[in-house]
Amino acid sequence: MIALLIAGGFSLLYSLLLTPLFVRAFNRLRWGQPIRVDGPKEHEVKRGTPTMGGLIFLSGSVIAYFVGKLVMGETPTPSALLVILMAVGAGLVGFIDDFMKTRQQKSAGLGGWAKIAGQIIIAVSFALLGLQFANEAGFTPVSTHISVFRDLPFDFMVLGPIAGIILFIIWVMVIVTATTNAVNVTDGLDGLAAGASIFAFGAYLIIGFWQSAQACVATGNEAGCYEVRDPMDLAVIAAAFLGGLAGFLWWNTNPAQVFMGDTGSMGIGGAIAALAILTHTEILLLLIGGLFIIETGSVILQRIYFKVTKGKRIFLMSPIHHHFELKGWAEVTVVVRFWIIAGLFVVAGVGAFYGEWLLQQ
């Protein structure tokens, strides 16, 4: 519990106090954000704003986790290290994309398939490593079961050891690529992705903490207990990301002095995907990340409708946050209202999670 508070507090102060120093460094390196030529014209004033701010809260969150463990004299767990692997790995893919954009001063960096290939490499590594490191109770960080609030009866391994592992890896790949790209799509307005992600990390902080209190090894296999490896440490790393993003949001809110870039949005998506898999709440992520689903869904619907109707559009522009901008909403209005939507989805997700536990009693 104390490690959780230390990690969250340290990462908050790290991002809050050190972001101006990072911004100066980014300006010297000329890491300025290029703007979509087909985007809202009001965004032209943002051209050249320092980007790759994800480096700030990603580094701060990772350092904060280890500081919390060091102060408490605790050993880092495989589960938390897997979250770090996923976040840093996905963030690295985003960093390459951002670096190419800033060097070419174009809004297109890595190609879509190149991004997905990088995400798949990270996802496969995560899945294979997650099946290792069983603890005394025999729990590995990841489970080959599909899960909602906990593992469902269906296990990929019933299909055989080889087919089961292959399908499980594909399942992880789908979750990781979908989540990282959904957060990336959402990151289009000052503070939008950062604020929405704070809610998501808050959800996994609560879920990890509750799973630790109701772990089967702690409660003697009472009804409704959780068979999750290292749930408290998952809460600690979630707190580290929450604190880091809260400090970053101080500088990222409108008018943003720094953007997180794909480095940050993909890193966040990777961390959220990892927390969903490791807490055995993969399908619940659809509710906890409801805003990300809406944003991505608006892009998919727009493209399908455009092709089917040969040029017509549902929205003035996708993702949907740009639609409301073009409807005349102020940017800050769109962001705050979308934060409210993200918060409501998270409240519903955590409420459903707790309600399922009550039904087990």
N, C-alpha and C positions, 0 to 999 in steps of 0.2 A: 504493500500500500504506500509506504513512504517513497519507494523507488518510483512509483507512478507519479507522485507529486513532484519529486525532484526532476524527473524527465520532462514533465509538462512545463514546469517553471523555468528550467534551464533553456529549453528550446524556444520558449516565448521570449525571454530576455535576449537570447542569441539573435533571433530574427529582428526583434524590435530595435535593438541597439546597434547591430552591425550592418543592417541593410544600407544605411547611407554610405558606409565604406565600400561595400560591394558595388553600389551604384556608381561611385566615382571610378572604381576600377573598370566597370563595364563601359563607362563613357570613354576612358582612355583607350580601351581595346576596340572602340567603335562598334560595340554590340548593340546597335540600334534596331528597333523593330520596323520592318517593312510593312506596308498596309495593303490589303486587298484592293485592287483597282476597281472591282465591282462592288465594294462594300459601301456602307453609308458614307456620304461625303463628310459628315461631321467628324469622322474618324481620321481625316487627313491631318488634323492637328496633333495626332498621336505619333505620327511618323518620326522615327528616331528616338523614341522613348527607350531607355535601356531594357533589354530583354534577358532571357536566361535566368530570371530571378529564382527559378526552381532550385538552382544551385544553393541558394541561401537557406531555404527551409529544409531541403533534403539533407544538406550537410549538418545543419543544426539539429535536426531530428535524430540523425544517426549518432552524432556526438552526445546528444542529451541522453539517449538510451544507455550508452556505455557509461556515462557519468553517473546516472542513477544506479546502475548495477555496481559500479566501483565503490561509490559511497556506502552502499549497503553491504558490500562484501559478498555480493551474489555472483554466480556464474551465468553468463548469457546462455539462453536456451536455444535449441535448434529452431523452434517455431519463430521466435522473434528474429533470428538471423535470416530465416527464409523470407520474412516480410522485407527486411533490409535488402536482401538479394533482389527481390522482385522490384522494389521501388527504385533502387539504384540502377538495375539493369534496364528497366523501362525508361528511366530518366536519361540514361546514356543514349538510347535510341533517339529520344527527343532532343538531346543536346547536339547530336550529329545533324539532325534536321535544322535546328536553330542556327547552328554554326554556318551551314550552307546558305541559309537565308540571309544572314547578316553579311556574309562575304559577297554574295551575288546581289544583295539588296533587292531581292524578289520575294514575294509571298509564298513561293513554292520552293521547298527544299528537297528532302528525300521524296522519292516517288511513293505512292500508296502501298505498292506491293513490297517495296524495300522496308518500309516501316513495319508492315505485318510480318515480314520474314524475321526482323529483329525481335519483335514481340514473341514470335513463336519459339525462337531459340531460348529466350528467357523462360517462357512458360514450360517448355520441355525440361529444362534444367531444374526448375522449381518442382515439377511433378516427380521427377525421378529422385531428387534429393529428399523430397517430402515423404517418400515411402521408406526412408531409412530412419535411423535414430530412435528405435523403439525404447520407451522407458520401462521402469520396473513392472508397470501394469500391462505392458505390451502395446501401448498406444503409440503410433507413429504420428508425426505432425499432420499429415493428410490422411484422409480415409478414401477408399475406393467406392464408398457408398455415395449415392446422390443424397443431398440433404436439404432440408428447409429450415426447421428450428433445431434439428438434430438429424442424425443419419436415418434415412428411410430404409425399409427392408431391402430394396434393390441394390445389389452389389455388382459392379462391373465384372468382378472375378468369377461370377457364376458362368460366364461365357468361355471360361478357360483362361489359363495363366497368360498366354500370349495375347489373345484377342482382348482379354479384360484389361491388360496394361495399355494396349494400344488405344482402346476406346476411352479409357480413363484419361490418358494424355490428351486425346482430342477434346474431351470435355473441359479439361483445364485450359487448353489453348483457346477454346471458344470464350470461356469466362474472362480470361486475361485480355485477349484482343478486343472483345466487346467493351469491357470496362475502361481500358486505357483510351480507346478511341472515343468513347462516350464522354469522358471527362475532357478530352482534347477538344471535342466539338463544342462543349459548354463554355470553354474558355474563350469568349469573344467580347466580353464587356468588363470594364474595370471592377475587379473584386467578385465577379459572379461565381467563377469556379472555386475560388478560395473560400468564400463564405459558405457555398453549398457543401464543399468537402469537409469543412469544420463540423457541420451537422453529422455527416457520415462517420467521421472518425469518433465523434462523441457517441454515436450509436454503438460502435465496436468497443469503445472503452467500457460502456455499460454492460454490453453482452459478455465481454471477457471477464469483467469483475464478477458478474453474477454467475457465470459458469465456474469460476474459481470457488465461489462460496458454496455452490451446489455440485461440485465435482464428485463423481462416484467414489474416488479414493478418499475423499474427505468426509463424505456422509455415510459411508458404509453401504453403498448401493441402494440408497433410499429411492422411492418412486420419483421419477422425473430428474434424476441426477444426470450429469453430462460426462460423456466419455471423450473428453478433449484434452490433448496434451498442452501443457503450459498456458492455461487460459489467463492467469494473472500477468504473465509476461506479455501476452498479446494486448492486454489492457495497457501495460506500460508503454509499449511501442505506439499504440494508438494515441495515448496521451502525448507522447513526444511529437507526433505529427500534428495533433490538434494545436498544441502550444506553438509549434513552429509556424503553422499557417495563420494563427491569430496574430502573432507578431508581424508576419509578412503583410497581412491584410491592412495593417495600419498605414503602410506605404503604397499598397496596391489598390486601395479604394479610390473612387473618382475624385479628382483627376489623378490617375495612377502615376507615381514617380518611377515605377519599375513594373515590368510585366513578368509573369512566371514563365512564359514561353512553353513550347512543347516539352522542354526539359522538366518543367514543373507539372504540367497537366498529365503527361504520361507517367511521371513518377508517382503522382497521387493515384492515378488509375491503377497502377501496378500494386501499390500498397493496399488499396481498398479491395482489389481482387484477391490478394493474398490473405487478407484478414477474413474475407467471406469464406474462403476455402478452409482455412485453418480453424475457424470457429464452427465449422460444419453448418453454415447458414447460406449456402450458395444461392438457392432460389429466393431466399428472403432478400437478397441483394437487389432483386427487381423492385422491391418496395422501398428499401432504404435508399437506393439510388434512383428513386422515381423521377426526379428532375432530369437526371442524365438520360433516362430512357425517353422522356418527352423530347428533349433536345435532339437526340439521335433519330428518334422516330420522325421528327419533322423533316429532317434532311432526306430520310429514306422515302417518305411519302411524297415530298416535293419532286424527287427524281423520277419516281415511278409514274406519278401523275403527268409530269412533263413529257415523258416518253410516250405514254398511252394516248394523251390528248394532242400530241405533236406540237408542243410549245406553250400550252397553258400552264398556269401555276396555281397552287392552293394558297400559298403564302406570298407576300410581297417579296420576301427574301428568306432563305433558310441559312442557319438554324433559326428557330422561331423567335429568339430574342431580337434578331434583326427585323423581323416582321413588325414587332411592336414599336421598335424605334422608328421605322418608316411610317407607322400609323400616327406618329406624333408624340409618343411617350418619351419623356426625358430619360436619358441613360440610367440615372440613379434610380428613377421610378421603376424601370424594368428590373434592375438588379435587386432592389429591396423586395419587390413583389415575388420575384423568383426565389429569393431566399426564404420567404414565407412558405412558398409551395414546397421547397426542399425540406424545411423544418417540419411541415405537416406530414410529409411522407415518412420522415425519420421517426416522428412520434408514433405514427401508425405501425411502422415496422417494429420498433421496440415494444410497443403495446401488444402487438400480436405475439412477439417472442415471449413476453411475460405471461400473456394469456394462455399460451400453449403449456407453459410450465404449471400454471394453476390447474389446468385440466388433467394433468398427470397425478395430482395429489389425491 
